[in-house]
């Protein structure tokens, strides 16, 4: 019969104390990286698996973090959260946590799910995505003392909670500056309805403020619509029908940008009108954008996920930080701009 692998076995293999092995399993942030790596190599080599029930009794934690999985929508921008979840799962596992996924159609249904999950499982914390103005989810969790972190800023909440966000305004500003540098002066924008979308407002402001700073009046070259390829195409057709249409357009998502590309491809040139193609920039740098050569703004989703886990483990280990994390996106240049 094979010998049972225990913490003591791992400690002997790694040449550390049993307490150090326990720290690597339960509080890895307090262990030096070199020691943590040596212990992890021993764990992997020996095939050691911690007894989760015993660990929960010892630490008072389930080591479970819950996060909502978004609807697939058009299969394009839905992949953005998939990448975030992948990074969150990997980072959480490295910190000794597991991720539980759940679904909800809106914030109020999500609160009902919170109640159900907390009654059925001994969850340690939540990671919330898609924050908005007056978000009821954060108030519900905070009022019950449930630890959480958000991927998205609190948008004016007077008592800020730990959060990680991407500077959306900087992303569209980068796109607009690039278009200005390549000679465009009539740069349109297709985004989400305001004020319902806080993120949409940030992305629009990056475009608008950059044009104003360059001494250019954006005029009426912006359109608002719900997210989708068909909607992006329709809005782009409207912009192309302007007496002096744009020569370039920045979009709040890759779905809208792909719709804009379809409209641009079908638009004939003519007297006083731009010859297709008009330059198009999307947002989120989805796999579809890469496949089609769409210039797009890329979010550092892996880094965002890792920082969410860092903030959350800080809260759970009683050394929280009030410092928000604002990450910078980057513009990925391809053939459309």
Secondary structure, 3 states (H helix, E strand, C coil): CCCCCCHHHHHHHHCCCHHHHHHHHHCHHHCCHHHHHHHHHHHHHHCCCCCHHHHHHHHCCCCEEEEECCCCCCCCCHHHHHHHHHHHHHHHHHCCCEEEEECCCCHHHHHHHHHHHHHHCCCCEEEEECCCCCCHHHHHHHHCCCCEEEECCCCCCCCCCCEEEECHHHHHHHHHHHHHHCCCCCEEEEECCCCCCHHHHHHHHHHHHHHHHCCCCCCCCEEECCCCHHHHHHHHHHHHCCCCCCCEEEECCHHHHHHHHHHHHHCCCECCECCCCCEEEEECCCHHHHHHCCEEEECCHHHHHHHHHHHHHHHHCCCCCCCCEEECCEEECCCCC
